[in-house]
Amino acid sequence: MVHWADYMAEKIIRERGDRDEYVVESGITPSGYVHIGNFREFFTAYIVGHALRDRGKKVRHIHMWDDYDRFRKVPKNVPPEWKEHLTKPVREVPDPWGCHDSYAEHFIAIFEEEVSKLGIEVDFLHAYELYKSGEYAEEIKLALEKRDEIKAILDKYRERAKQPPLEEDWQPVMIYCPKCRREAGFVSWDGEWKVSYKCPHCGSEGETDIRDGNVKLRWRVDWPMRWAHFKVDFEPAGKDHLAAGGSYDTGREIVEKVFGWPSPIDLMYEFVGIKGQKGKMSGSKGNVILLSDLYEVLEPGIIRFIYAKARPNKELKIDLGLGLLNLYDEFDKVERIYFGIEQAKNPEEEEELKRTYELSMPEVPDRLTAQAPFRFLVTLVQMPHLNEEGIIRVLQEQGHLPEKLGEDDVERVRLRIRLAKNWVEKYAPDNVKFSILEEPPEIELRPEIRGAMLEVAGWLEAHEGFTVEELNNAIYDAAKKREIPSKEWFKALYNVFIGKDRGPRLASFLASLDREFVIRRLRMEA
């Protein structure tokens, strides 16, 4: 097996048998921003489904929006007066920002738009609509019938965790008041379709029909019910759910003993974080990075690559600082390996890297599309005299791009130019940023350095067409014959051009500037 998703696909086929259709599921409560940590569950379900499809299997990926869950707390970025909506379904809480029909839909819309760029086939389902339409009515009735059995299962795990048993009047359901829509108290069930309630918020009491959708299963019952209802074969879960006695453990017993469906195959995924950021991301706290934030600095295929290459049981730390340059280098290398332009260390590694690339791309291209080196783009986008066409021309002159570019090549290069600009503005550390001095600086340079600068200026004047390597040799030779230490020489040149002790790769940088400007600056002329 060359990739963890292939291993899981084989396991599903082996353990679930040959099916007409395999169902993989992911699910999120839209109680806040759906961030890159939540996306790991979604993508893990998707990529295993992808591996099943590659084996010729029909696959349905269900993503359940748990938008019929209660509004539990008012996040920091929401007005405090929203506390009047506490315990209502999140789908019925107004959107504080006024741009969507509800609080839940605000976050759902953002995520669905983000995911649309990744070429992922998925059925987005809404718990709100499923409950309100009566789709789950039979299962709710069954859960009430088997209330004692469900309670016994939950209490068994509570006892193991040294927790007190559930209260004697515990019920597997909760009720939304038909009048005020907040959570009402359960009074009784008539053994058929009617449940009596009393609302502590508005004081109303009466009966509601299970089929009308005001009665909802509690989380630990709702999840296994869903596995049976949709015949789910695979669902990944975070380590909190898969911990001993967690919701996956209780769900396994409930789905098999109450709803009569074998528990799905699971896969634990670790949390996702941002390098340098402490603590777990929380959509309700607002300390999150969204997919749309990643889109500002990464190609869609590279976003998928981050998740595809990492084993789910390993914590994933995304580096938006200098590590992002390494990520681009790594992805570009894997892409070249896929197209046979570069070789991996050994055949096993090559096979795994090629498979990772296949699983990463929204659509695998027919050929290697032009790769503009992101690291060099970070330098070029900071040069005020270069527009996009100018940057493309420099990349061609220095051998990073072919002379002839197709439309898809140009489109990709332009995208990377925009991403590099965004990265410089938002995430680049100060030692990467620079600006070219408009006037020669007033600095003391010893005669040997001045002489070396004049020699390089003369070399440039005599050589109109030259390679970066030739310029690099000229720079080194001028210093070497005067016995100027490289560190001192480069520090002087950087200070002359950008007023800093360090900077981008010098020969490539100078070759990207206007030749006449470089000559004048080396002569310290305005």
C-alpha positions as CSV (number, residue, x, y, z in Angstrom):
1,M,0.0,0.0,0.0
2,V,1.5,3.3,-1.0
3,H,-0.7,5.8,0.8
4,W,-2.7,5.8,4.0
5,A,-5.9,6.5,2.1
6,D,-5.4,3.4,0.0
7,Y,-4.8,1.4,3.1
8,M,-8.1,2.6,4.6
9,A,-9.9,1.9,1.3
10,E,-8.7,-1.7,1.2
11,K,-9.7,-2.1,4.9
12,I,-13.2,-0.8,4.2
13,I,-13.7,-3.2,1.2
14,R,-12.3,-6.1,3.2
15,E,-14.3,-5.5,6.4
16,R,-17.6,-4.2,4.9
17,G,-17.7,-6.6,1.9
18,D,-18.4,-5.8,-1.7
19,R,-21.2,-3.1,-1.7
20,D,-23.1,-1.4,-4.5
21,E,-22.2,1.9,-2.8
22,Y,-19.9,2.8,0.0
23,V,-20.9,5.8,2.2
24,V,-18.3,8.0,3.9
25,E,-19.3,10.7,6.3
26,S,-18.1,13.9,7.9
27,G,-20.0,16.3,10.0
28,I,-19.7,19.7,11.8
29,T,-21.9,21.9,13.9
30,P,-21.8,25.4,12.3
31,S,-21.7,27.2,15.7
32,G,-18.7,29.3,14.5
33,Y,-16.2,29.6,11.7
34,V,-15.4,26.2,10.1
35,H,-11.6,26.4,10.2
36,I,-8.7,24.4,8.8
37,G,-8.9,22.0,11.8
38,N,-12.5,21.1,11.0
39,F,-11.4,20.7,7.4
40,R,-9.1,17.8,8.4
41,E,-12.2,15.6,9.2
42,F,-13.9,16.6,5.9
43,F,-10.8,16.0,3.8
44,T,-10.0,12.7,5.5
45,A,-13.4,11.4,4.7
46,Y,-13.1,12.7,1.1
47,I,-9.6,11.3,0.4
48,V,-10.6,7.8,1.6
49,G,-13.6,8.0,-0.7
50,H,-11.3,9.1,-3.5
51,A,-9.2,6.0,-2.9
52,L,-12.3,3.8,-3.0
53,R,-13.4,5.5,-6.3
54,D,-10.0,4.8,-7.7
55,R,-10.7,1.1,-7.1
56,G,-13.8,1.3,-9.3
57,K,-16.2,1.7,-6.3
58,K,-19.3,3.9,-6.2
59,V,-18.9,6.3,-3.3
60,R,-21.2,8.8,-1.6
61,H,-19.6,11.4,0.7
62,I,-22.1,12.8,3.1
63,H,-21.2,16.0,5.0
64,M,-23.7,16.6,7.7
65,W,-24.3,20.1,8.8
66,D,-25.5,19.7,12.4
67,D,-27.5,22.9,12.2
68,Y,-30.3,21.6,14.4
69,D,-28.0,21.6,17.4
70,R,-28.6,24.1,20.2
71,F,-27.0,27.6,20.3
72,R,-25.0,26.9,23.4
73,K,-23.0,30.1,24.1
74,V,-22.5,33.6,22.6
75,P,-19.1,33.8,21.0
76,K,-16.8,36.8,21.6
77,N,-17.4,38.3,18.2
78,V,-21.2,38.2,18.5
79,P,-23.2,40.9,20.3
80,P,-24.0,40.0,24.0
81,E,-27.8,40.5,23.4
82,W,-27.7,37.3,21.3
83,K,-28.0,35.5,24.7
84,E,-31.8,35.7,24.2
85,H,-31.4,33.1,21.5
86,L,-29.5,30.5,23.7
87,T,-30.9,26.9,23.3
88,K,-32.6,27.7,20.0
89,P,-31.5,25.7,17.0
90,V,-28.4,27.4,15.4
91,R,-30.3,27.4,12.1
92,E,-33.0,29.6,13.7
93,V,-30.7,32.1,15.4
94,P,-30.5,35.4,13.4
95,D,-27.2,36.2,11.6
96,P,-25.5,38.9,13.7
97,W,-23.8,40.2,10.5
98,G,-27.1,40.4,8.6
99,C,-25.8,38.8,5.4
100,H,-27.4,35.4,5.7
101,D,-30.8,33.9,6.7
102,S,-29.4,32.6,10.0
103,Y,-26.4,32.3,12.2
104,A,-25.7,28.7,11.0
105,E,-26.0,29.6,7.3
106,H,-23.5,32.4,7.7
107,F,-20.7,29.9,8.5
108,I,-22.1,27.1,6.2
109,A,-22.0,29.4,3.2
110,I,-18.4,30.5,3.8
111,F,-17.2,26.9,4.0
112,E,-19.1,25.6,1.1
113,E,-17.8,28.3,-1.1
114,E,-14.2,27.6,0.1
115,V,-14.6,23.9,-0.6
116,S,-16.0,24.5,-4.1
117,K,-12.4,25.4,-5.2
118,L,-11.0,22.1,-4.2
119,G,-12.8,19.8,-6.7
120,I,-14.4,17.7,-4.0
121,E,-17.6,15.7,-4.7
122,V,-19.8,15.8,-1.6
123,D,-23.5,15.8,-0.6
124,F,-24.1,18.6,1.9
125,L,-27.0,17.5,4.1
126,H,-28.7,19.6,6.8
127,A,-29.9,18.1,10.1
128,Y,-32.4,20.9,10.4
129,E,-34.2,20.0,7.2
130,L,-34.0,16.2,7.9
131,Y,-35.6,16.6,11.4
132,K,-38.2,19.2,10.2
133,S,-39.3,16.9,7.3
134,G,-39.9,14.0,9.6
135,E,-37.1,11.9,8.0
136,Y,-35.9,10.6,11.4
137,A,-39.3,10.2,13.0
138,E,-39.2,6.3,13.0
139,E,-35.7,6.4,14.6
140,I,-36.8,8.9,17.2
141,K,-39.7,6.7,18.1
142,L,-37.4,3.6,18.3
143,A,-34.9,5.5,20.6
144,L,-37.8,6.3,23.0
145,E,-38.9,2.7,22.9
146,K,-35.4,1.6,23.8
147,R,-34.7,4.4,26.2
148,D,-33.7,2.1,29.0
149,E,-31.3,0.1,26.8
150,I,-29.6,3.4,25.6
151,K,-29.4,4.7,29.1
152,A,-27.8,1.5,30.3
153,I,-25.1,1.7,27.6
154,L,-24.3,5.3,28.4
155,D,-24.3,4.6,32.2
156,K,-21.9,1.7,31.7
157,Y,-19.3,4.0,30.1
158,R,-20.0,6.8,32.7
159,E,-19.3,4.3,35.5
160,R,-16.0,3.3,33.9
161,A,-15.0,7.0,33.7
162,K,-16.0,7.3,37.4
163,Q,-18.9,9.6,36.5
164,P,-22.4,9.5,38.2
165,P,-25.1,7.8,36.2
166,L,-27.6,9.8,34.1
167,E,-30.6,11.1,36.0
168,E,-33.5,8.7,36.4
169,D,-35.7,10.8,34.2
170,W,-33.1,11.2,31.4
171,Q,-34.5,10.9,27.9
172,P,-32.7,10.3,24.6
173,V,-34.4,13.3,23.1
174,M,-34.7,17.0,23.6
175,I,-37.6,19.2,22.5
176,Y,-37.7,22.6,20.9
177,C,-40.7,24.6,22.1
178,P,-43.1,25.1,19.1
179,K,-43.8,28.7,20.3
180,C,-40.5,30.3,21.4
181,R,-38.2,27.7,19.8
182,R,-36.0,27.4,22.9
183,E,-35.3,24.1,24.6
184,A,-38.4,22.9,26.5
185,G,-38.6,20.3,29.2
186,F,-39.7,16.7,28.4
187,V,-42.9,15.6,30.3
188,S,-44.0,12.3,28.8
189,W,-44.3,10.2,25.7
190,D,-47.6,8.5,24.7
191,G,-45.9,5.4,23.2
192,E,-46.7,6.5,19.7
193,W,-46.1,9.9,18.0
194,K,-46.9,12.5,20.7
195,V,-44.5,13.9,23.2
196,S,-45.7,16.3,26.0
197,Y,-43.5,19.2,27.0
198,K,-43.4,22.2,29.2
199,C,-41.3,25.3,28.3
200,P,-39.4,27.0,31.1
201,H,-38.8,30.1,28.9
202,C,-42.2,31.1,27.6
203,G,-44.3,29.0,29.9
204,S,-46.2,27.2,27.2
205,E,-47.0,23.5,27.5
206,G,-48.7,20.9,25.4
207,E,-48.0,18.1,23.0
208,T,-45.9,17.9,19.8
209,D,-45.9,15.2,17.1
210,I,-42.5,13.6,16.6
211,R,-43.1,13.8,12.8
212,D,-43.4,17.6,13.0
213,G,-39.7,17.9,13.7
214,N,-39.6,19.6,17.2
215,V,-38.2,16.5,18.8
216,K,-34.5,15.9,18.3
217,L,-32.2,13.1,19.4
218,R,-29.4,14.0,21.8
219,W,-25.9,14.0,20.4
220,R,-24.8,10.6,21.6
221,V,-27.9,9.0,20.1
222,D,-28.2,11.2,17.0
223,W,-24.7,10.2,15.7
224,P,-25.2,6.4,15.8
225,M,-28.7,6.8,14.5
226,R,-27.3,8.7,11.5
227,W,-24.8,5.9,10.8
228,A,-27.7,3.4,10.5
229,H,-30.0,5.8,8.6
230,F,-27.5,6.6,5.9
231,K,-25.7,3.2,6.0
232,V,-22.3,4.8,6.8
233,D,-19.2,2.6,6.2
234,F,-16.5,5.0,7.3
235,E,-16.2,8.2,9.4
236,P,-13.1,9.7,10.8
237,A,-13.2,11.4,14.2
238,G,-11.0,13.6,16.4
239,K,-9.1,12.0,19.3
240,D,-11.6,13.5,21.8
241,H,-14.5,11.5,20.2
242,L,-12.3,8.3,19.9
243,A,-11.0,8.5,23.5
244,A,-12.0,5.6,25.7
245,G,-15.6,6.0,26.7
246,G,-16.1,8.8,24.2
247,S,-19.0,9.3,21.8
248,Y,-17.5,6.8,19.3
249,D,-17.4,4.0,21.9
250,T,-21.0,4.6,23.0
251,G,-22.1,5.2,19.4
252,R,-20.7,1.7,18.4
253,E,-22.9,-0.1,20.9
254,I,-26.0,2.1,20.3
255,V,-25.9,1.7,16.5
256,E,-25.5,-2.1,16.7
257,K,-27.8,-2.9,19.6
258,V,-30.5,-0.2,19.0
259,F,-30.5,0.7,15.3
260,G,-29.2,-2.6,13.9
261,W,-26.3,-1.4,11.8
262,P,-22.6,-2.4,12.1
263,S,-20.6,0.5,13.4
264,P,-18.6,2.3,10.7
265,I,-14.8,1.9,10.3
266,D,-13.1,4.8,12.1
267,L,-9.9,6.6,11.7
268,M,-8.6,9.0,14.4
269,Y,-7.2,12.3,13.2
270,E,-5.1,14.7,15.3
271,F,-5.6,18.4,15.6
272,V,-4.4,21.0,13.2
273,G,-2.7,24.1,14.3
274,I,-0.7,27.1,13.1
275,K,3.0,27.0,13.9
276,G,3.7,29.6,16.6
277,Q,0.0,29.8,17.7
278,K,-0.7,28.3,21.1
279,G,-3.9,26.4,22.0
280,K,-6.6,24.7,20.0
281,M,-8.4,26.7,17.3
282,S,-12.0,27.4,18.2
283,G,-14.7,28.7,15.8
284,S,-16.6,30.3,18.6
285,K,-13.5,32.0,20.1
286,G,-12.5,33.3,16.7
287,N,-8.8,32.3,16.9
288,V,-9.0,30.5,13.7
289,I,-7.4,30.2,10.2
290,L,-9.9,29.5,7.5
291,L,-9.4,27.8,4.1
292,S,-9.9,31.3,2.6
293,D,-6.9,32.5,4.5
294,L,-4.8,29.7,3.0
295,Y,-6.1,30.5,-0.5
296,E,-4.5,33.9,-0.1
297,V,-1.0,32.3,-0.1
298,L,-1.4,28.7,-1.4
299,E,-2.6,27.1,-4.6
300,P,-5.6,24.8,-4.1
301,G,-3.5,21.7,-4.9
302,I,-1.0,22.6,-2.2
303,I,-3.7,23.0,0.4
304,R,-4.9,19.5,-0.4
305,F,-1.2,18.3,-0.5
306,I,-0.7,19.5,3.2
307,Y,-3.5,17.2,4.3
308,A,-2.9,14.3,1.9
309,K,0.8,13.9,2.8
310,A,0.3,13.9,6.5
311,R,-0.8,10.8,8.3
312,P,-4.1,11.6,10.1
313,N,-2.8,10.4,13.5
314,K,0.0,13.0,13.5
315,E,-0.6,16.5,14.7
316,L,-0.5,18.9,11.8
317,K,1.2,22.3,12.2
318,I,0.8,24.6,9.2
319,D,3.7,27.1,8.9
320,L,2.6,30.4,7.3
321,G,6.0,31.9,7.9
322,L,9.3,30.9,6.2
323,G,8.2,27.3,6.3
324,L,5.7,28.1,3.5
325,L,8.6,28.6,1.1
326,N,9.8,25.1,2.0
327,L,6.3,23.8,1.4
328,Y,6.3,25.2,-2.2
329,D,9.8,23.7,-2.8
330,E,8.5,20.3,-1.6
331,F,5.3,20.4,-3.6
332,D,7.2,21.5,-6.8
333,K,9.7,18.6,-6.4
334,V,6.9,16.1,-5.9
335,E,5.1,17.4,-9.0
336,R,8.3,17.1,-11.0
337,I,8.7,13.5,-9.8
338,Y,5.2,12.8,-10.8
339,F,5.9,13.9,-14.4
340,G,9.2,12.0,-14.5
341,I,11.4,15.1,-14.6
342,E,13.1,14.4,-11.3
343,Q,13.6,11.1,-9.5
344,A,12.9,10.2,-5.8
345,K,15.5,8.5,-3.6
346,N,14.0,5.0,-4.2
347,P,11.1,3.3,-6.1
348,E,9.0,3.0,-3.0
349,E,9.3,6.7,-2.1
350,E,8.6,7.6,-5.7
351,E,5.4,5.5,-5.8
352,E,4.1,7.1,-2.6
353,L,5.0,10.6,-3.7
354,K,3.3,10.1,-7.1
355,R,0.2,8.8,-5.3
356,T,0.2,11.7,-2.9
357,Y,0.3,14.1,-5.8
358,E,-2.7,12.4,-7.5
359,L,-4.7,12.6,-4.3
360,S,-3.7,16.3,-3.9
361,M,-4.7,17.7,-7.2
362,P,-8.3,18.8,-7.8
363,E,-7.6,17.8,-11.4
364,V,-4.3,16.2,-12.4
365,P,-2.9,18.1,-15.4
366,D,-1.9,16.3,-18.6
367,R,1.6,17.8,-18.4
368,L,3.8,19.7,-16.0
369,T,2.5,23.2,-15.9
370,A,5.1,25.9,-15.5
371,Q,6.5,26.2,-12.0
372,A,7.5,29.7,-11.0
373,P,9.8,29.3,-8.0
374,F,7.8,30.8,-5.1
375,R,11.0,31.7,-3.2
376,F,12.3,33.8,-6.1
377,L,8.8,35.3,-6.6
378,V,9.0,36.7,-3.1
379,T,12.0,38.7,-4.2
380,L,10.6,39.8,-7.5
381,V,7.2,41.0,-6.2
382,Q,9.1,43.5,-4.0
383,M,10.7,45.2,-6.9
384,P,8.6,48.3,-7.8
385,H,9.7,48.5,-11.4
386,L,8.4,45.0,-12.2
387,N,4.7,44.3,-13.1
388,E,3.4,40.8,-13.8
389,E,4.7,40.8,-17.3
390,G,8.1,42.1,-16.1
391,I,8.3,39.3,-13.5
392,I,7.4,36.7,-16.2
393,R,10.1,38.1,-18.5
394,V,12.7,38.0,-15.7
395,L,11.8,34.4,-14.9
396,Q,12.2,33.5,-18.6
397,E,15.5,35.3,-18.9
398,Q,16.9,33.5,-15.8
399,G,15.8,30.1,-17.0
400,H,13.0,29.5,-14.5
401,L,10.3,29.4,-17.2
402,P,10.4,28.3,-20.8
403,E,10.3,30.9,-23.6
404,K,6.9,29.6,-24.9
405,L,4.1,29.5,-22.3
406,G,0.6,28.1,-22.8
407,E,-2.5,29.8,-21.3
408,D,-2.5,27.4,-18.4
409,D,1.2,28.2,-17.7
410,V,0.6,31.9,-17.7
411,E,-2.5,31.5,-15.5
412,R,-0.6,29.5,-12.9
413,V,2.4,31.9,-12.9
414,R,0.1,34.9,-12.5
415,L,-1.6,33.2,-9.6
416,R,1.7,32.5,-7.9
417,I,2.7,36.1,-8.3
418,R,-0.5,37.2,-6.5
419,L,0.0,34.6,-3.8
420,A,3.6,35.7,-3.3
421,K,2.5,39.4,-2.9
422,N,0.0,38.4,-0.3
423,W,2.5,36.3,1.6
424,V,5.0,39.2,1.7
425,E,2.3,41.6,2.9
426,K,0.7,39.3,5.5
427,Y,3.2,36.7,6.8
428,A,6.8,37.4,5.6
429,P,9.2,38.1,8.5
430,D,11.0,41.5,8.4
431,N,14.3,39.9,7.3
432,V,12.7,38.8,4.1
433,K,11.2,42.2,3.3
434,F,13.1,44.9,1.5
435,S,12.8,48.0,-0.6
436,I,15.3,49.4,-3.0
437,L,16.9,52.6,-2.0
438,E,16.1,55.5,-4.3
439,E,19.4,57.2,-3.7
440,P,22.9,55.8,-2.9
441,P,23.3,55.6,0.9
442,E,25.8,57.8,2.6
443,I,28.0,55.1,4.0
444,E,31.8,54.7,4.4
445,L,33.2,52.0,2.1
446,R,36.9,51.0,2.2
447,P,38.8,51.5,-1.0
448,E,39.0,47.8,-1.8
449,I,35.2,47.5,-1.8
450,R,34.8,50.6,-3.9
451,G,37.3,49.2,-6.4
452,A,35.5,45.9,-6.5
453,M,32.1,47.7,-7.1
454,L,33.6,49.7,-9.9
455,E,35.0,46.5,-11.5
456,V,31.5,44.8,-11.4
457,A,30.0,47.9,-12.8
458,G,32.5,47.8,-15.7
459,W,31.8,44.1,-16.3
460,L,28.1,44.8,-16.5
461,E,28.7,47.7,-18.9
462,A,30.7,45.3,-21.2
463,H,28.2,42.4,-21.0
464,E,24.7,43.1,-22.2
465,G,23.5,39.5,-22.4
466,F,24.7,37.4,-19.4
467,T,23.6,34.6,-17.2
468,V,23.0,34.8,-13.4
469,E,25.9,32.4,-13.0
470,E,28.3,34.6,-15.0
471,L,27.3,37.7,-13.0
472,N,27.8,35.6,-9.8
473,N,31.3,34.7,-10.9
474,A,32.1,38.4,-11.7
475,I,30.9,39.4,-8.2
476,Y,33.0,36.8,-6.5
477,D,36.1,37.4,-8.7
478,A,36.1,41.1,-7.9
479,A,36.2,40.4,-4.2
480,K,38.6,37.5,-4.4
481,K,41.4,39.4,-6.2
482,R,41.2,42.1,-3.5
483,E,41.0,39.6,-0.7
484,I,37.7,41.0,0.6
485,P,35.9,38.5,2.9
486,S,32.7,37.3,1.3
487,K,30.6,38.3,4.4
488,E,31.9,41.9,4.3
489,W,31.5,42.2,0.5
490,F,27.9,41.0,0.4
491,K,27.0,43.1,3.5
492,A,28.3,46.2,1.7
493,L,26.4,45.4,-1.6
494,Y,23.1,44.8,0.3
495,N,23.5,48.1,2.1
496,V,24.2,49.9,-1.1
497,F,21.0,48.6,-2.7
498,I,18.5,48.0,0.1
499,G,20.0,49.4,3.2
500,K,20.2,46.1,5.0
501,D,23.0,43.7,6.0
502,R,21.3,40.7,4.3
503,G,18.9,40.2,1.4
504,P,17.8,37.9,-1.4
505,R,20.2,35.9,-3.5
506,L,22.5,38.6,-4.8
507,A,23.3,37.7,-8.4
508,S,19.6,36.7,-9.2
509,F,18.5,39.9,-7.4
510,L,20.9,42.2,-9.3
511,A,20.1,40.5,-12.6
512,S,16.4,41.2,-12.1
513,L,17.1,45.0,-11.7
514,D,17.5,47.4,-14.6
515,R,21.1,47.0,-15.8
516,E,21.8,50.7,-16.1
517,F,20.5,51.3,-12.6
518,V,22.8,48.6,-11.1
519,I,25.8,50.2,-12.9
520,R,25.0,53.7,-11.6
521,R,24.4,52.4,-8.0
522,L,27.7,50.4,-8.0
523,R,29.4,53.6,-9.0
524,M,27.5,55.3,-6.2
525,E,25.9,57.8,-8.7
526,A,22.4,59.2,-8.2
